[in-house]
Amino acid sequence: VLLAMKLFSGQLVPGVRQSVEDMLVQTANLLAEAAAGEAASGKLEAHRIGALFQAYRQRQFEAHIYGVVKNDPDLRVYLTDARGIVVFDSLGVATGENYSRWLDVSRTLKGGYGARTTLENPYDPSSVVMYVAAPVRIGGTIAGVLSVGKPARSFQTFIDLAKAETRRAALGLFGLAMLIALAFSWW
């Protein structure tokens, strides 16, 4: 029972991260299409995406997801041009910076799958953010990269809850197995 719990717990964190990465892939590709549509002139601009994210940041919501209350928008999105220069950052801190060396941007600009996990604060291990990028194509050419990031702390609560529930269930099953073993031993 305890071995099964350990094996399950070992698969839990990667499973949650895979689910989050899948959601980020979908979101990045959807927003990349929006960015490509906005770039009809052939130049990447972020007026509509900027307005969208301003509204997103101000949005008030309260979702109860498996006992966890979610009420804060936590996605980060940035858009780079074909050289990897940030033309839009939903946090407003990186516009104009060169992100061509970040794996999510560099791999996507080369036509591959770009993703990375980064510590936002090197002194805080809980500041991990997962990023997934999608190419922004204009006329079949990669004109830039749209990258979506999600802080790991936003889904760590779900991991912690699942681990605690697994631990409780395993201890209950272990106790039941011990009672059955004692009953057979007594019999």
Order of alpha helices (4+ residues) and beta strands (2+ residues): alpha-alpha-beta-beta-beta-beta-alpha-beta-beta-beta-alpha
